[in-house]
Structure formats: C-alpha cells, structure tokens
Amino acid sequence: MRVALFTTCLVDHLAPQVAAATVEVLRRAGVAVRYDPQQTCCGQLPLNDGFWPEARALARRHLALLGEADAVVIPSGSCTAMVRHWYPRLFAAGPERERAEAAAGRTYELCEFLVRRLGVTGVEAVFPHRVTYLASCHGYRELGLGDLPLRLLRAVRGLELRPLPHIEECCGFGGAFAVKMADLSASMLEAKLRAVEASGAEVVTGTDLSCLMHVAGGLRRRGSPVRAVHIAEILASPPP
C-alpha cells in the first residue's frame, strides 16, 4: 500500500513532533509512509473565510502531490474533513470532480485509518498517565470517529482513561471563529477547561492540534498542571 502523510499547516509549523509520531505509529502498524515536502495547506482556511478560488487552488495542488497515493493519512480530523467533504464540492462542476471524489474516498484521519482500514487497535504503546479524550467537532461530527480514538487509547499499556464530562460540546476554537468571536470562544473554552479538570486527568488528548493548542493555552493561563498531548504522540510512546 502506498501511504502518503499529509502533515497539516499547524503540525508542520508548530508541532513537527506530531508528524514524526504519526510516522512511528504507522510504522508499528506495518505501513511504509511517503512524505512530500512540497505539500502546503489543504485550503480549509481560505474556504472558511469565503475565498473559494484560493481554496480551490490549494486543493488542486494537494491533489497533484498526493492524488496518486493508495491512502493519505492525516493527524487531523479537520483537514481530513476538508478533503473528504469539501473537495468534491469545490470541484463539483469541473473536470477534476472525479479526481476530487477519489481523493476524498482514500483520505483518512490517523485513528480511523488504523482501526477501520487496517483493523489495528494496539500499537505497542506505553503511557502511564491518567488521560481524558477531547472530541474535536470535525472528527466527532463530520467524520463520525465515534469511539475509534478511545479504542486505541484503551489498548495503551499503563494508560488510565478518564471520561470527559460533556464530551460532545465544542471547545470554542473553530479556526477564525476564536478570533472573530473571541468572547464567545473564551466562554466555550472555559466550560471545556472545567470539564477537563473535573475528569481528574493528567493529560488531555485529541486528534486535532488546533483544539489541543486552544485548550493548552487556557490550561496554562489558569496555572493548571494538565498537559495537552496529541493522540499520535501517546500512541508512539515507546515500550520500556
């Protein structure tokens, strides 16, 4: 299987260790990964702000670089949802529609690729901490990840999974939403922070770096000892 890694902008610029962890997890699952350093944004940011021609240009580049892979794995629910649900709409009336639909069908968020495509739930990880799971909106609602990340976390040795109260509620990030509607975003974040702390976890994890960064910033500002760690980093934690 020819598997390509799409790192996402945030991972590439702010947390490259998440990309390295994703490759390690896939390697443990028996998958060889190809990475093209020429990849750029998937186009989600301009799409969300209404700049569809600019989003289409970035999507076209994405298809050119990664369109021939058997599967594209992304450590992000939001970017996966962009390719799966919005690429076919961006090219709905053009000659690239078929290619966009094909790409949508072979693009996976990391957890769903492991569990649904490979049938893998254990990757020999060890992480002796109390962990709660933050369900990001794109993964929870658009991709329907359900309990797939939880299945992987339950298989991690030493990990104690703590339920997150009101897990279905948004953390308030939402990309540009957090900037344009800062007060509402902050209020939503406050509720999420209280839920994270009420879980009794030492670590909050999730599939989207954006949401984790949002929560991490809030935790840091209130002096909380809870750490935010991407799920790929937990799954890549080496055995002793």
Buried (B, 14 or more C-beta within 10 A) or exposed (E): EEBBBBBBBBBBEEBEEBBBBBBBBBEBBEBEBEEEEEBEBBBBBBBBEEBBEBBBBBBBBBBEBBBEBEBBBBBBBBBBBBBBEBBBEBBEEEEBBEBBBBBBEBBBBBBBBBBEBBEBBBBBBEBEBBBBBBBBBBBBBBBEBBEBBBBBBEBBEEBBBBEBBEBEBBBBBBEEBBEEBEEEBEEBBEBBBEBBBBBEBBBBBBBBBBBBBBBBBBBEEEEBEBBBBBBBBBBBBEEE
